[in-house]
Amino acid sequence: MISDEKSRFKISDDFERFNQINDIFSRAFWDDSVRNKQSDAFFESHRVQPKGKRAVGFKQKDFALRNASWALSDTFSDRNAHKGNREGFQSWMENDSLIADEKIKIDDQKSFTIEFKKIAKLFGADLIGITPIDKRWHYSKKVNTLEFKPVSNKLPGNFTSVIVMGHAMDKGLVDTYPSALASSAAGFEYSREAAIVTQMTTYIRSLGYEALGSMNDTALVIPYAIQAGLGEYGRHQMVITPEFGPRVRFSKIFTTLPLHHDKPKHHGITEYCNKCTKCADACPPKALPKGPPSYNVINRSTIKGVKKWSANCEKCFDYWTKLRTDCAICMRVCPFNRDFNSFRGKIFWKIATSFLQPVALWWEKKRGIPKRLKPDAWWQMQQ
């Protein structure tokens, strides 16, 4: 297991594994303090085409694109819904492929891992890191979505490693948050995750090893992504990566395939976040903290015993339901939401992660909150 010192995690003695029944999306189906007509309409709008609004970014074509972007993800999450298993969100992804009778022989673990990562990127993963199993991040219980009751979250296998894959969101769409149009950026990646995870688990099982696919379910992916060396934790509760900043969705695969493990990497991003409150300043419902990381438990949707920045998920989700779509203004305004392949992006990265970090902070303060890209302008952009 990766040490907490290397990951820069601070865990108290009263740490408790998180019960998924308490995440805000599960609570929206059973907790009367969260569930209301507005939240029901929010979920329904993703399945039944809602009427467009007059507001730019919330017209019929914007909602149409959003719902279409989620189509493949929805197919996976629906296929075993009759069992109470909402795959990819409240349950792992069930395997349709058999495990080969003969295991491939791996003589050089490091060389094989390089080959393996090549295959992951061939299937479409933008980032990939590998880390040992750490059961602290596994939900103490998962959710049966027929009754919305906690049930066993024991994994069906003796897994030794977690493969964490990052899926970059479209920057142009992200820059239009908040809008139904922008939500397509999340939907596209969840659908892409479903395909890539299925292909990768099939590949591993065809090599003769166990593999269990997982998206936003089964275990907390953010600490796993940090342990796998993919990025650092930000004030907005997202992993900030060197390649894409916070514009990344993560999936994971639990496996027995013997792979070389990566290590956490530190570039000074969390130190930057300690001095920056741009995401918290821009948050309409004021759901993000402006102070230092703490062990503070805001409500039952906060994990206990981890020193970190924690959002008030109740305020955040309530704002989502008012919009009738998700919000990621915090992602859009983050100073690390840049194109790091561009000259300006590369310069900012070098300054923000070096002894010149105060210069980057000064510049961002002078720059102010980045302007939202108007959704109509996105529709008119040339590909």
Summary of the structure (lengths in Angstrom):
residues: 383
radius of gyration: 20.4
end to end distance: 44.1
largest distance: 61.9
contacts: 1245
relative contact order: 0.16
helix: 40%
strand: 15%
